[in-house]
Amino acid sequence: MLTTRTTAACPAAHPAPIVCPPPPEGLSLSLTLPGEPHCAGIARSAVRSALHAHALDPFAPEVVLATSELVAVAAYLNPSQDLYLSLRHRDSALRLIVYDAHARHAHPRLATACDARRRGGLRLLAAVVRDCGGDWGFGESREPGGGTRSWAVLPCLMN
């Protein structure tokens, strides 16, 4: 004998929650990259995605270009060594830092030549940062293990 059971209809679907992007102040991205030519592309993609997730897309062209320049020069001057990239939003600015293992030369002439080489490689970065009203630079890393810290700060004032 076949019995009929009454089953309750599927529960009413709850309206989908409105998902707002996290606030820009929460943006914090850190990653380690191989010191290889392709790592600039990986860095660009990660930074573009992080900016999109925090609704900072209007700043992507300049920040992605700055990221690419910092990472490419670090990889060129320090081949086959890992690089560390950091992107943060602090005080209405996007702050990029790239650490590489290229230590400061002890000999003054070598240090000057190396600095000139890095500065020359970062000419495009300098122009982009200047146009945005930001700041950039590089110097000896204070992190354990030494190396070089290159950075750019790009203001991102929201209207």
Phi, psi and chi 1 to 4 in degrees:
 res  aa     phi    psi   chi1   chi2   chi3   chi4
   1 MET       -  136.9  171.9  161.6  149.0      -
   2 LEU  -100.8  126.1 -168.0   60.8      -      -
   3 THR  -106.9  149.8   59.3      -      -      -
   4 THR  -102.9  129.8  -51.1      -      -      -
   5 ARG  -110.6  139.7  -64.1  172.6   86.7 -177.5
   6 THR   -92.5  129.2   14.6      -      -      -
   7 THR  -116.2  146.0   57.4      -      -      -
   8 ALA   -69.6  144.7      -      -      -      -
   9 ALA   -62.5  158.5      -      -      -      -
  10 CYS   -54.9  143.8  -67.4      -      -      -
  11 PRO   -61.8  149.1   13.6  -19.8      -      -
  12 ALA   -60.1  138.5      -      -      -      -
  13 ALA   -69.1  135.3      -      -      -      -
  14 HIS   -78.6  144.0  -62.3  -72.2      -      -
  15 PRO   -60.9  143.0   13.6  -19.1      -      -
  16 ALA   -63.0  135.3      -      -      -      -
  17 PRO   -65.5  145.4   24.1  -30.9      -      -
  18 ILE   -78.1  120.4  -62.9  173.3      -      -
  19 VAL  -100.0  115.5  178.5      -      -      -
  20 CYS   -98.4  147.0  -64.2      -      -      -
  21 PRO   -66.3  151.0   19.1  -25.5      -      -
  22 PRO   -62.1  154.9   17.9  -23.9      -      -
  23 PRO   -64.4  149.9   23.7  -31.2      -      -
  24 PRO   -56.2  -33.2  -22.6   30.5      -      -
  25 GLU   -61.2  -19.9  -63.7   78.4   22.6      -
  26 GLY   -86.1   -3.1      -      -      -      -
  27 LEU   -66.1  121.2  174.5   58.5      -      -
  28 SER  -152.7  107.7  177.6      -      -      -
  29 LEU  -124.0  131.4  170.6   72.1      -      -
  30 SER  -138.7  135.3  -59.4      -      -      -
  31 LEU  -154.2  153.9   62.8  143.6      -      -
  32 THR  -102.3  134.9  -58.0      -      -      -
  33 LEU  -124.1  150.6  -61.3  159.7      -      -
  34 PRO   -73.6  145.4   27.5  -33.3      -      -
  35 GLY   -79.8   61.9      -      -      -      -
  36 GLU  -124.1  159.4  -57.0  -65.9  -24.4      -
  37 PRO   -55.7  -33.9  -26.7   34.7      -      -
  38 HIS   -76.9   -9.3   66.5  -83.9      -      -
  39 CYS   -68.6  -24.5   69.5      -      -      -
  40 ALA   -64.0  -37.7      -      -      -      -
  41 GLY   -65.8  -39.5      -      -      -      -
  42 ILE   -63.3  -45.0  -64.3  167.6      -      -
  43 ALA   -62.5  -44.4      -      -      -      -
  44 ARG   -58.6  -45.5  -74.4 -168.8  -57.8  -91.3
  45 SER   -63.5  -44.4  179.8      -      -      -
  46 ALA   -64.4  -43.3      -      -      -      -
  47 VAL   -66.8  -43.8  165.9      -      -      -
  48 ARG   -59.3  -42.8 -170.4  177.5  -65.3  112.5
  49 SER   -65.6  -41.6  -65.7      -      -      -
  50 ALA   -64.7  -42.0      -      -      -      -
  51 LEU   -63.9  -42.2  -67.4  171.3      -      -
  52 HIS   -62.4  -43.8  178.3   71.9      -      -
  53 ALA   -62.0  -25.3      -      -      -      -
  54 HIS  -106.3   18.0  -72.0  -91.6      -      -
  55 ALA    56.4   38.2      -      -      -      -
  56 LEU  -109.9   27.4  -67.8  167.2      -      -
  57 ASP   -55.5  -35.0  -62.3  -73.8      -      -
  58 PRO   -60.4  -22.0  -23.7   32.8      -      -
  59 PHE   -96.7   -2.8  -53.6  102.6      -      -
  60 ALA   -58.9  -45.9      -      -      -      -
  61 PRO   -55.9  -47.1  -27.0   36.0      -      -
  62 GLU   -71.2  -42.1  -66.7   82.6    4.7      -
  63 VAL   -69.0  -40.3  176.7      -      -      -
  64 VAL   -65.5  -40.8  168.5      -      -      -
  65 LEU   -65.1  -43.0 -179.6   57.5      -      -
  66 ALA   -62.1  -41.7      -      -      -      -
  67 THR   -59.3  -47.9  -60.2      -      -      -
  68 SER   -59.0  -44.6 -172.4      -      -      -
  69 GLU   -65.3  -47.2  -67.5  -60.9  -58.2      -
  70 LEU   -60.5  -45.6  -72.5  168.7      -      -
  71 VAL   -70.4  -43.3  168.7      -      -      -
  72 ALA   -62.9  -43.1      -      -      -      -
  73 VAL   -68.1  -40.7  168.1      -      -      -
  74 ALA   -62.1  -41.9      -      -      -      -
  75 ALA   -67.9  -36.7      -      -      -      -
  76 TYR   -66.7  -42.1  175.5   74.3      -      -
  77 LEU   -82.7  -12.1  -65.7  174.2      -      -
  78 ASN  -140.2   60.5 -162.7   43.0      -      -
  79 PRO   -62.6  145.1   20.9  -27.5      -      -
  80 SER    64.8   14.4  -58.0      -      -      -
  81 GLN  -114.9  141.1  -62.4  -66.2  -46.5      -
  82 ASP   -60.5  147.8  -75.2  -12.3      -      -
  83 LEU  -118.3  154.3  -50.1  172.5      -      -
  84 TYR  -122.3  125.9  173.4   79.0      -      -
  85 LEU  -113.0  136.2  168.6   67.3      -      -
  86 SER  -131.3  134.1  169.2      -      -      -
  87 LEU  -128.6  126.2  169.7   64.7      -      -
  88 ARG  -136.5  150.3  -55.6  -82.9 -174.2  -88.8
  89 HIS  -107.2  115.8 -178.7  -79.4      -      -
  90 ARG  -142.9  138.3  -58.7  -73.7 -176.5  -88.0
  91 ASP    50.6   48.6  -56.9  -38.5      -      -
  92 SER    58.0   33.5  -61.6      -      -      -
  93 ALA  -145.5  150.8      -      -      -      -
  94 LEU   -97.0  125.7  -69.8  161.2      -      -
  95 ARG  -113.8  118.6  -59.2  168.0 -175.1  -85.7
  96 LEU  -108.0  135.2  -74.9  160.8      -      -
  97 ILE  -135.7  134.6  -58.3  172.9      -      -
  98 VAL  -123.9  126.0  173.2      -      -      -
  99 TYR  -105.7  134.7  -66.8   95.9      -      -
 100 ASP  -131.8  166.8   64.4   63.6      -      -
 101 ALA   -87.4    4.3      -      -      -      -
 102 HIS   -71.3  105.4 -173.1   78.6      -      -
 103 ALA   -76.4  154.6      -      -      -      -
 104 ARG   -65.6  137.2 -177.7  122.9 -179.0  108.7
 105 HIS   -74.4  141.8  -63.9  -78.8      -      -
 106 ALA   -74.5  -34.6      -      -      -      -
 107 HIS   -77.0  127.3 -168.2  -80.1      -      -
 108 PRO   -57.3  -40.7  -20.5   28.3      -      -
 109 ARG   -67.3  -39.8  -87.0 -167.8 -119.6  150.8
 110 LEU   -65.3  -41.0  -76.6  175.7      -      -
 111 ALA   -62.2  -43.1      -      -      -      -
 112 THR   -64.9  -43.9  -60.2      -      -      -
 113 ALA   -64.1  -40.8      -      -      -      -
 114 CYS   -66.3  -42.5 -169.4      -      -      -
 115 ASP   -61.7  -42.1  -74.0   -5.8      -      -
 116 ALA   -63.7  -38.0      -      -      -      -
 117 ARG   -65.1  -44.3 -170.9  178.3 -156.2 -170.5
 118 ARG   -66.6  -45.0 -170.4  176.8  -66.7  -97.6
 119 ARG   -60.6  -41.7 -168.6  172.8  -66.1  104.9
 120 GLY   -62.8  -38.7      -      -      -      -
 121 GLY   -68.9  -21.0      -      -      -      -
 122 LEU  -103.5   21.7  -65.9  171.7      -      -
 123 ARG   -59.3  -43.5  -79.2 -171.2  -50.9  -99.5
 124 LEU   -65.7  -40.9 -177.7   55.5      -      -
 125 LEU   -57.7  -46.1  171.1   75.0      -      -
 126 ALA   -57.9  -41.8      -      -      -      -
 127 ALA   -67.1  -43.7      -      -      -      -
 128 VAL   -63.5  -46.6  168.4      -      -      -
 129 VAL   -64.2  -41.6  171.0      -      -      -
 130 ARG   -60.7  -44.6 -177.5 -179.7   55.9 -115.6
 131 ASP   -63.6  -28.7  -73.5  -10.3      -      -
 132 CYS   -87.7   -7.1  -66.2      -      -      -
 133 GLY    77.1   27.1      -      -      -      -
 134 GLY  -101.3 -155.7      -      -      -      -
 135 ASP  -146.6  154.6 -163.3   14.1      -      -
 136 TRP  -153.9  168.3   72.5  -80.0      -      -
 137 GLY   173.2 -175.6      -      -      -      -
 138 PHE  -155.9  159.9   60.7   88.7      -      -
 139 GLY  -177.8 -174.9      -      -      -      -
 140 GLU   -66.1  135.7 -168.1  169.3   -6.4      -
 141 SER   -75.8  138.3  172.4      -      -      -
 142 ARG   -90.4   -0.6  -69.8  175.0 -107.2  138.6
 143 GLU   -72.7  155.8  -60.7  -62.6  -46.1      -
 144 PRO   -58.3  137.5  -21.4   30.0      -      -
 145 GLY    96.9  -11.4      -      -      -      -
 146 GLY    70.8 -147.2      -      -      -      -
 147 GLY    98.8 -158.5      -      -      -      -
 148 THR  -122.2  139.5  -58.8      -      -      -
 149 ARG  -113.3  118.2  174.3 -176.9  174.0  -97.4
 150 SER  -112.5  141.5  -56.9      -      -      -
 151 TRP  -148.4  159.4   51.3  -89.5      -      -
 152 ALA  -145.6  140.4      -      -      -      -
 153 VAL  -122.0  120.8  177.5      -      -      -
 154 LEU  -118.4  115.4  -60.8  162.6      -      -
 155 PRO   -60.9  144.8  -14.0   24.2      -      -
 156 CYS  -139.4   75.9   60.5      -      -      -
 157 LEU   -78.3  120.0  -56.6  172.5      -      -
 158 MET   -84.1  139.8  -56.2  -67.3 -123.5      -
 159 ASN   -81.2      -  -66.0  -25.5      -      -
